[in-house]
Amino acid sequence: MKQFSYVITDELGIHARPAGLMVKAASVYKSSVTVAKGDKSADAKRIFGIMGLGVKQHDEITVTIEGEDENEAAQGLEEFIKNNL
């Protein structure tokens, strides 16, 4: 299992467009990817789950990756999030 946290810097938070991009980025990997904010969590491969978290600017999210390609997925998703959110 791999895990990392990130504080959202995008002034609009995670709205429809970045949520869709995150789903595309997570769907490339076989591992399960979960995004959590506070006590809520969602499958990163499902757009409504991500949007349902209501992530705003300055919120901290925790991404957990578990599966056969978790090392590659953790590296790729952390880079994606830093560059896009």
C-alpha positions as CSV (number, residue, x, y, z in Angstrom):
1,M,0.0,0.0,0.0
2,K,1.2,3.5,-0.9
3,Q,-0.2,6.7,0.4
4,F,0.5,10.4,0.1
5,S,-1.3,13.6,1.1
6,Y,-1.6,16.9,-0.8
7,V,-3.1,20.3,-0.1
8,I,-5.2,21.5,-3.0
9,T,-3.9,24.8,-4.5
10,D,-6.4,25.2,-7.4
11,E,-8.7,28.1,-6.4
12,L,-11.8,26.2,-7.6
13,G,-10.9,23.0,-5.8
14,I,-11.8,19.7,-7.4
15,H,-14.7,20.5,-9.7
16,A,-16.0,18.6,-12.7
17,R,-13.1,19.2,-15.1
18,P,-10.2,18.2,-12.8
19,A,-12.3,15.4,-11.3
20,G,-12.7,14.0,-14.8
21,L,-8.9,14.3,-15.4
22,M,-8.2,12.6,-12.1
23,V,-10.5,9.7,-13.1
24,K,-8.6,9.3,-16.4
25,A,-5.3,9.4,-14.7
26,A,-6.3,6.8,-12.0
27,S,-8.0,4.5,-14.6
28,V,-4.7,3.9,-16.3
29,Y,-3.6,1.7,-13.3
30,K,-4.8,-1.7,-12.2
31,S,-4.4,-0.8,-8.5
32,S,-7.3,0.5,-6.5
33,V,-7.1,4.2,-5.8
34,T,-9.0,5.9,-3.0
35,V,-9.1,9.7,-2.3
36,A,-10.0,10.8,1.2
37,K,-10.9,14.2,2.7
38,G,-11.5,14.1,6.4
39,D,-13.7,11.2,7.2
40,K,-15.1,10.8,3.6
41,S,-13.4,8.7,0.9
42,A,-14.2,7.8,-2.7
43,D,-12.9,5.6,-5.5
44,A,-10.7,7.8,-7.6
45,K,-11.9,6.0,-10.7
46,R,-15.5,7.3,-10.3
47,I,-16.2,11.0,-11.0
48,F,-19.2,11.4,-8.8
49,G,-17.4,9.9,-5.9
50,I,-14.6,12.5,-6.2
51,M,-17.0,15.4,-6.7
52,G,-19.0,14.2,-3.8
53,L,-16.0,14.8,-1.5
54,G,-16.5,18.6,-2.0
55,V,-12.8,19.4,-2.1
56,K,-12.1,23.1,-2.0
57,Q,-8.9,25.1,-2.2
58,H,-6.6,24.6,0.9
59,D,-8.3,21.2,1.7
60,E,-5.9,18.3,2.3
61,I,-6.6,15.1,0.5
62,T,-5.0,11.7,1.1
63,V,-4.6,9.3,-1.8
64,T,-4.2,5.6,-1.1
65,I,-3.1,3.1,-3.7
66,E,-3.1,-0.6,-3.3
67,G,-2.4,-3.3,-5.9
68,E,0.1,-4.8,-8.3
69,D,1.3,-1.5,-9.9
70,E,1.0,0.7,-6.7
71,N,4.5,2.1,-6.9
72,E,4.1,3.3,-10.5
73,A,0.5,4.5,-9.7
74,A,1.6,6.4,-6.6
75,Q,4.4,8.2,-8.6
76,G,2.2,9.0,-11.6
77,L,-0.8,10.2,-9.5
78,E,1.2,12.3,-7.2
79,E,2.8,14.0,-10.2
80,F,-0.6,14.5,-11.8
81,I,-2.1,16.0,-8.7
82,K,0.8,18.4,-8.1
83,N,0.6,19.6,-11.7
84,N,-3.2,19.9,-12.0
85,L,-4.7,20.6,-8.6
